[in-house]
Amino acid sequence: MSDGMVFASGWTLDDVQWSKFDASKVDPGLLEAVKAASLVEFNAPDYVIYLKRVFKDAGTQTLADIDRWGVEETQHGLALGRWCEMADPSFDFKAAFARFRAGYKAAHFTSDDANSVRGSRRGEMVARCVVEAGTSSFYSAIREAAEEPVLKEVAGRIAADEFRHYKLFYETLHTQDEPDLPFWKKLIVALTRVNESDDDELAYAFYAANISPSEPYKREEYARAYYAKSLTLYRRHHVRKLVQMIAKAVGADPNGRLTQAAGAVAWRALRMKAGLNARAAAQITA
């Protein structure tokens, strides 16, 4: 398998070359981050229910697209969970997911409100584009950083799916029978969604996947631990692509000077955040 291989859509777990797994090339820190990611990905059915509630009147094709997205996201969780169980035979993916489900539930998942928490369907799709831009960049970074060949393949397959999901949500954004949002509103939605990456979801996923149930949950501590493992994976081109994708979603020029400047600022901010979280995590475990 070439590292430059482009993965097509419609793959299944049987397509992954599991027999190439090499335990000697598993990075323990990366394994911890992937364990957490597997739980978040596998939780896609909650997002499907929420999105189908928001888009219930948007047409059968949109609802079918949401269902297909959810199936692919769930498969991402299964693939990552299987790899984690190979890399760490003591890891029980389904048990860890049950802990995650018991301890984390976004408020809008438990509501019957058909309105998007972003204020409109267009706002919802801007937020989804931000998420898919982030995940495509994250799995691209894992693919490049990983030495273990099966993880490299799985991350490559997921990254390709996430790019396609971004395109799907971007197209859905522009087919809504709602007035277009002004640029500043789309920007606020995007920035709000970026900031939400610091909420409980990833911190609790890290806790459920890596920490004994006998230990109490400490959001800030486990958020730092997750970011200490994950942010160091990124290289400048991953952040540049991420910012370009977000810029396109909010209606800015992906190649314009402002986007380039935002990319440079985002790269510096990420490196600073990575360093701060790594130092804080090291002090906790010292």
C-alpha positions in Angstrom: 0.0 0.0 0.0 1.5 3.3 -1.1 1.2 6.2 1.4 0.0 8.3 -1.5 -2.9 6.0 -2.2 -6.3 7.6 -2.7 -9.1 5.7 -1.1 -12.5 5.4 -2.7 -15.8 5.6 -1.0 -17.9 2.6 -0.1 -15.2 0.6 1.7 -15.9 -1.9 4.4 -14.0 -3.4 7.3 -13.2 -6.4 5.1 -11.2 -4.1 2.8 -8.7 -3.1 5.4 -5.5 -5.1 5.4 -5.6 -6.2 9.0 -3.0 -8.9 8.4 -0.3 -6.2 8.0 -0.7 -5.1 11.7 2.7 -4.6 13.3 2.6 -4.3 17.1 6.2 -3.1 17.2 5.2 0.1 15.4 2.4 1.1 17.7 3.0 4.5 19.4 1.4 4.5 22.9 0.5 8.1 22.9 -1.1 8.0 19.5 -3.0 4.8 20.6 -4.6 6.8 23.5 -5.8 9.5 21.2 -7.2 7.0 18.7 -9.0 5.1 21.5 -10.8 8.4 22.3 -11.5 9.2 18.6 -13.0 5.7 18.1 -15.7 6.4 20.7 -16.6 9.8 19.3 -16.9 8.4 15.8 -19.1 5.5 16.9 -21.5 7.9 18.6 -22.7 9.1 15.2 -26.3 7.7 15.5 -27.1 10.5 18.1 -26.0 13.1 15.5 -28.1 11.4 12.8 -31.2 11.6 15.0 -30.6 15.2 15.7 -29.8 16.2 12.1 -32.8 14.3 10.7 -35.0 16.2 13.2 -33.6 19.5 12.0 -33.8 18.6 8.3 -37.1 16.6 8.5 -38.7 18.8 5.8 -35.6 19.1 3.6 -36.5 16.2 1.2 -35.8 12.5 1.0 -32.4 12.9 -0.6 -31.1 15.0 2.2 -32.4 12.6 4.8 -30.9 9.7 2.9 -27.5 11.5 2.8 -27.6 12.0 6.5 -28.3 8.3 7.1 -25.4 7.4 4.8 -23.1 9.8 6.6 -24.1 8.2 9.9 -23.4 4.7 8.6 -19.9 5.7 7.4 -19.1 7.6 10.6 -20.1 4.5 12.7 -17.9 2.4 10.5 -15.0 4.7 11.3 -15.6 4.0 15.0 -15.6 0.3 14.4 -12.5 0.4 12.4 -10.6 2.5 14.9 -11.9 0.4 17.8 -10.8 -2.8 16.1 -7.3 -1.4 15.6 -7.2 -0.3 19.2 -8.1 -3.8 20.4 -5.3 -5.2 18.2 -2.8 -2.6 19.5 -3.9 -3.1 23.2 -5.6 -6.5 23.8 -6.8 -5.2 27.2 -8.9 -2.5 25.5 -12.6 -3.4 25.3 -14.1 -1.1 22.7 -17.7 -1.8 23.4 -17.3 -1.5 27.1 -15.4 1.8 26.7 -18.2 3.1 24.5 -20.8 2.1 27.0 -18.9 4.2 29.6 -18.8 7.1 27.2 -22.5 6.9 26.5 -23.3 6.7 30.1 -21.3 9.8 31.0 -21.6 12.1 28.0 -24.8 13.3 26.2 -25.0 16.6 24.4 -28.0 18.6 25.5 -29.5 19.0 22.0 -29.5 15.2 21.6 -32.0 14.8 24.4 -34.3 17.6 23.2 -37.3 17.2 20.9 -36.8 20.7 19.5 -36.7 20.6 15.7 -34.7 23.8 15.5 -31.0 23.7 15.0 -28.8 24.9 17.9 -27.0 27.0 15.2 -30.2 29.0 14.6 -30.9 27.7 11.1 -30.3 24.8 8.7 -27.6 26.8 6.9 -26.0 27.6 10.2 -26.1 23.8 11.1 -24.4 23.0 7.8 -21.6 25.6 8.4 -21.0 23.9 11.7 -20.9 20.5 10.1 -18.5 21.7 7.5 -16.2 22.9 10.3 -16.4 19.5 12.0 -15.6 17.6 8.7 -12.8 20.0 8.0 -11.3 19.3 11.4 -11.7 15.5 11.2 -10.3 15.3 7.7 -7.3 17.2 8.8 -6.9 15.1 12.0 -7.0 11.8 10.2 -4.7 13.1 7.5 -2.3 14.0 10.3 -2.6 10.6 11.8 -2.0 8.9 8.5 1.3 10.8 8.0 2.4 10.4 11.6 1.6 6.8 12.1 4.3 4.1 11.5 1.9 1.2 12.1 0.7 0.2 8.6 -2.9 -0.7 9.5 -3.5 2.5 11.4 -2.0 4.4 8.5 -4.4 2.7 6.1 -7.5 3.2 8.3 -6.7 6.8 8.9 -6.3 7.3 5.2 -9.6 5.8 4.5 -11.3 7.9 7.1 -9.7 11.1 6.0 -10.9 10.5 2.4 -14.5 9.9 3.7 -14.3 13.1 5.8 -13.3 15.2 2.8 -16.3 13.7 1.0 -18.5 14.5 3.9 -17.3 18.1 3.9 -18.3 18.3 0.3 -21.7 16.8 1.0 -22.5 19.3 3.8 -21.2 22.2 1.8 -23.5 21.3 -1.0 -26.4 20.8 1.4 -25.6 24.3 2.9 -26.3 25.8 -0.5 -29.4 23.9 -1.4 -31.5 25.1 1.6 -34.7 27.1 0.9 -33.7 29.7 3.5 -32.1 33.1 3.0 -28.4 33.0 2.9 -26.7 34.0 6.1 -24.6 37.1 6.2 -20.8 36.5 6.3 -20.5 37.6 9.9 -23.2 35.2 11.1 -21.5 32.3 9.3 -18.2 33.3 10.8 -19.6 33.4 14.3 -21.1 29.9 13.8 -17.8 28.6 12.6 -15.8 30.1 15.4 -18.3 28.9 18.0 -18.0 25.4 16.7 -14.2 25.5 16.7 -14.3 26.6 20.4 -16.6 23.8 21.2 -13.8 21.4 20.5 -12.8 22.2 24.2 -16.1 20.8 25.5 -16.7 17.6 27.4 -17.0 15.3 24.4 -13.3 14.6 23.7 -12.3 14.9 27.3 -14.9 12.3 28.4 -14.0 10.1 25.5 -10.4 10.1 26.5 -11.4 9.3 30.1 -13.7 6.5 29.1 -11.2 5.0 26.7 -8.0 5.2 28.8 -8.7 5.8 32.5 -9.9 3.3 35.1 -13.6 3.7 36.1 -12.3 3.9 39.7 -10.8 7.3 38.9 -13.0 10.4 39.0 -13.7 12.3 35.8 -11.7 15.6 35.7 -12.6 17.4 32.5 -9.7 19.9 32.3 -7.2 17.2 33.2 -8.4 14.7 30.5 -8.9 17.4 27.9 -5.2 18.4 28.4 -4.2 14.7 28.2 -6.1 14.3 24.9 -4.6 17.4 23.3 -1.1 16.5 24.5 -1.4 13.3 22.5 -3.2 14.7 19.4 -2.1 18.3 18.7 1.5 17.3 18.1 0.4 15.2 15.1 -0.4 18.3 13.0 1.9 19.9 10.5 1.5 23.3 9.0 0.0 22.0 5.8 -2.8 20.3 7.8 -3.7 23.5 9.5 -3.5 25.5 6.3 -6.0 23.1 4.6 -8.3 23.1 7.6 -8.5 26.9 7.6 -9.0 27.0 3.8 -12.0 24.6 4.2 -13.5 26.6 7.0 -13.0 29.8 5.0 -14.9 28.3 2.0 -17.8 27.3 4.2 -18.3 30.8 5.6 -18.0 32.4 2.1 -14.4 33.7 2.3 -11.8 33.2 -0.4 -9.9 30.0 0.6 -6.8 31.4 -1.1 -7.1 35.0 -0.2 -4.7 37.0 2.0 -7.0 37.0 5.0 -7.3 33.2 4.9 -3.5 32.9 4.6 -3.1 35.2 7.6 -5.7 33.2 9.5 -3.9 30.0 8.7 -0.6 31.4 10.0 -2.3 32.6 13.2 -4.0 29.2 13.6 -0.7 27.4 13.2 1.0 29.4 15.9 -2.0 29.1 18.2 -2.0 25.3 17.7 1.7 25.0 18.5 1.3 27.1 21.6 -1.7 25.0 22.7 0.1 21.8 22.0 3.1 22.9 24.2 0.9 24.2 27.0 -1.1 21.0 27.2 1.9 18.8 26.9 3.6 20.5 29.8 0.4 20.4 31.9 -0.1 16.7 31.2 3.5 16.0 32.1 3.1 17.7 35.4 -0.1 15.7 36.2 1.7 12.4 35.5 5.0 13.3 37.1 
